């Protein structure tokens, strides 16, 4: 299939179902929405050109996130720069918190996430922002489930330590 043709079948569904998630994930890792969109788009093009068929492996998400993660790493290496600060969605509004408290929590969460080591941050993004289950996160990060669980446990402990005094995070 030539690249200029419209993808059909399972690949078209993969793009339709997951492109927005892919852009969001890459944008967070790279800290730039336009670069995230470009890298995600190129990752899908590479999948198509190389004939990769992640939907045949059952659950395509771990494979897809592995491809996206590697594409982001390659992009940073190619451009010889550090990834910019990540972008995160604001936490869901809490009915008993003021807007100022919600803003404080959002800023503190953003600052705390930036302090995590890269593998911990990636695990948190995949598990809690992208909603993948632990086995999917492990597969996407190419780690064992135990190692991934340990990354998440340590990340949560660090976040709890840094966020413990904020409303909703009290220990």
N, C-alpha and C positions, 0 to 999 in steps of 0.2 A: 504494500500500500504506500503510495507516495505521500509525503508529509503534508502536502497542500490539500489533500482530500479530507473530508469530514470523517473523523473517527467513528466507527460503527460498533455496534454490539457491546460486548462486555467492557471494552476500553472506553467507549463513549460514556457508559454508565459510571465507570470509575471516575472519570473526569467530572462528570456532572454531579456525582454524589460527594466528591471529596476535594475538589479544587479550592473552594473557599477555605476549608480547614487547612489545606496545604499552604495557601498564601498566608494565613494567619500564623501558622507555626513557623514558617520561614521568616516572616516579618519579625516575630518575637526573637528568634535566634539571632537575626542579623541587625535588629534594631532599626530597620528601615523598611517601610511598606513597599516602596517601589522596587527596591532590590529583592525583597521577599517575593513579590509577584513575579519578577523576572526569573529568579532562581526556581521557584515552583513550576512556572511554565516550562522552563528548560528541562526540569526533571521529568515532567510528563512527556515532553517531546523525546527525551532519551529513552524512556520506557517504550514508547511506540517504535522508535527507530531500531532499538535493540531486540524487539520482539518479546520483551518481558511480559509475563501474564500473571500478575499477582493474584487475580481473582481465582485462578486455578489452584491456589494453595489454600483454599478455604477462606480464611479471614485475611483480606488484603491490607488491612491497616498496619500491622507491624512491618511488613515489607515496604509499604509505601513510606512510612515514617523513617525507616532506615535509609531509603533512597533520598528522601528530603534532607535528613540530617547530614548525610554524606555530601549532598549537593551544596549545602550551606558551608560546610567545612572547606570544601574545594573552592568555593567562591571567595571565602576569606583568604585562603592561601594564594589564590590567583591574584587577588587585588592587593595582597601584602598589607593588610590592615587588620586592626583589631575590630572585632564585632562591636558595634555601637551598643549603648544601653538598650535593653530589651523593652518592648512595649507590652503592657498587660492590660487586660480589661479590668475595670473597676469591680470590686466585689459586689455581690448582690446587695441591694439596699436592705438595711435592717430597720424594721418599723419603729423600734424604740430608740434609734440613734438620730441625732441632728445631722444636718448636711455637713457641718464643720467636723463632727466626729467621724462621719463616713469618709470625708476627704483626708483626715488625719490617718485613719486606718489604711486607706488606699496608698497614701504616700509612704507610710511605714512598711507596708507589705512589699511595695515596689523596692524600697531601699533594702529590706531584708533579703528579698530574692536575689538582688544583685550581688550580695555578699557570699552567696552559696558558691561552692566549687562548681565548675561547668557540668560534670556528670550529675551532680545532685540537682542542679537547676533544670537540666534536660529531663530528668526523671519526674520532677515536680510538674513541669510544663505538660509532659505527656499524660501523666496520671490525673492531675487535677484541673488543668486548663483544657486539655483535649479529651479528657474523659475515657482514656484507655484503661483497660483492666491490667492488673499487675503482670500476667503472662504476656500480654501484648506489649507492654512497656519494655519488659525484659528482652523480648524478641527484637523490637525496634532498636534497642540500644546494643544488641548483640552481647548480652550478658545473661548469666544464669538468673533464675527467679530469686534465689537467695541473695545474690549480690545486689540485685535491683531493690529487693525489699530492704536490705541494709542501707543502700543509698537513700531511700525514702525515709527510713527511720531516723537516720542521722540528719537529713534535711529538715524533717519535721521538728526534731529536737532543737536544732539551731533556730528555726523560725519561732518556735515557742519561746525560746530564751530571749529572742530579740523583740517579740511582740507581746510578751506576757503581761505587760502593764496596760495594754490598750483594752478598751471596752470590747467584750466578746472573746478576749484571748486570756483572761485572767487564769492563773494556775490554780 
